[in-house]
Amino acid sequence: MIVACKIWLEMGSESTRKTKERRKQSKRKKRENEKKKKTKKQKTKTKMKKQTQNSRLLEVCRKCTYPRGKVDAGSEWVPG
């Protein structure tokens, strides 16, 4: 059986508590960073989708005789 004084035991428990807190903080930071990355990726995806949609509309508008916009079934020019 190992005999240790009370001060030594308290110091040991304090250091382990601090390391546990550090580990928790690092895990929390990792999770937050992953969330940020995911939201950033989603934002870029939506941006790219919007850009492709806009480019498609522009291509259609260039092909048709109207300068920019959509044409209804009644052939009325609707600015888009």
N, C-alpha and C positions, 0 to 999 in steps of 0.2 A: 504494500500500500504506500502510495506517494503522499507525503505530507507537505502542504504548501501553506504559506501565510495568507491571510485574508486579503491583503493589499494586492498581492500577486494575482489572486483569483479574480478580483475586481478589474484589474488592468487587462487581464486576458479577455474577460467578458466584454469589456468596453471596446477593445480592438475588433473583436468578432462582430459586434453590433455595427461598428463603423463600416466594416467591409461589406456587411449585408446591405446597409443603406446605399453604399456606393454601387453595388451590383443592381439593386432595385432602380436607382437613378439611371444607370447605363441602359438597362432594359427598357425603361420608360422612354429614354431618348431615342433608342433604336425604333421603337414602335411609332413614335411621332415622326421620325424621319421617313419611315416606310409609308405612312399615311400621306405625307407631303409629296413623296415621289409618285404615289398612285394618283393623287389629285392632279399633279402636274402632267402626268401622262394622259389622263382623261381630257384635260384642257387642250393639250396639243392635238389629240385625236379629234375633238370637236372642231377645233380651228381648221384642221386639214379637211374635214368633211365639208365645212362651210365654204372653204376655198374651192374645193372641187365642184360643189353645187353652183357657186357663182360662175366658175369658168364654163360649166356646161350651159348655163343660161346665156352667157355671153356668146358662146359658139352658136347656139340656136338663133340668137338675135342677129348675129352677123350673117347667117345663112338666109334669114327671111328679109323681106324688103323693108320692113320697119326698122328704124334706128335702134330702138331698145324697148322691150316690153313683150307682153304676151298677146296673142290674138284669140278672142273668144270664138265660139261656134257661129255667132252672129257677125263675125269679121269686124268687130269694133276694136280699135287699138286701146289697150289698157297699159298705161305706163307701169313698169315694174322696177 
